[in-house]
Amino acid sequence: MEISVTLSNELKKRPTLAEEAALGFGKHFTDHMFIMEYTDGEWRNPRIEPYHRLSLDPSSSVLHYAQEIFEGLKAYRSPDGRILMFRPDANAERLNNSARRMCMPTINVDFNVEAMRRLVEVEKEWVPYSEGTSLYLRPTMFANDEALGVHAAHNYVYFIICSPSGAYYKDGLKPIRIRVEDRYVRAVRGGTGFAKTGGNYACSILAGDEAERDGYSQVLWLDGEHMKYVQEVGAMNMMFVINGKLVTADLEDTILPGVTRRSILTLARDMGMEIEERHIAIDELVAYAESGELQEAFGTGTAAVVSPVGELAYRDKHMVIGGGKIGDITMRFYNTLTGIQWGRLPDAHGWTKEVCRI
Ligand code: COI
């Protein structure tokens, strides 16, 4: 399919270098978007056009039954004048896995990666320059039948928008406080936890809100069946350094298979670290924290990158990890991963895709 391009003749004011420090996450949007529609069993009319509002009928199925999926990935500016995307193929594949679970049409992975690449090429001036900033891409698909029956829709819209972004957490790379959630659940076996669908986020908002009110950045979810095993944070997968080993929850259908998670596990193997992907009981984590064997904890995610965790609160227990400071292993992962993403370190695994040279 040919992607047509219509450029905007009213460009927005882009953030200056000085303004980049205050970008935050997902607050500004660029001049163009990619969009195409699925009708009569086919994706049609793929195009890049000026960023615009969408007009939906009030009966549009996504508004009622939440048949919606999305992705998040980033483009970076390298010191040698290239624009790079990080593992866009992994995001395109995961989008298709989410689509299958949500009964939605898939998109050819190579085509989708090319759609992302073309859009970033058009928006290359929007890729910010400062340390820690990037252009965040948000591919999104939603059902758009104008009917109220509860069925898989026949009509869908797929779009990609871009947002120049800085740190996901307002304090940047500083250890965050996380509350282990023991009242609400995010996902259950056989549900949609592994799919990147809006409903998983909608059901997490109340717990996140309450945690924020109490001074935490996020909640760490426990499994929905036993309320015993550590799962993920919602915007991040979680990793723990216990007695020098890297320990993370094994992937079940309740956990989002993070692209950053997968990348960190590969880097850990490269570094010769021992890895355990397994069930981690919260009581076990508390015991390791109390004995001092829980040395570091960090979250991994596209938006958050590698985010050190300085405190975990579970019921009446407040576990300060690594003295509340950023651990050496966490920092090493952050530096290695961002070094590859920003094109400063060799990309031994072929993860970055060049968008263009400028
Ligand atoms: C991401 O890391 O890209 C996410 O989607 C997490 C969150 C902002 C929803």
Boltz pocket constraint, residues with backbone or C-beta under 6 A from the ligand:
constraints:
  - pocket:
      binder: B
      contacts: [[A, 71], [A, 72], [A, 73], [A, 201], [A, 234], [A, 235], [A, 236], [A, 301], [A, 302], [A, 303], [A, 304]]
      max_distance: 6.0
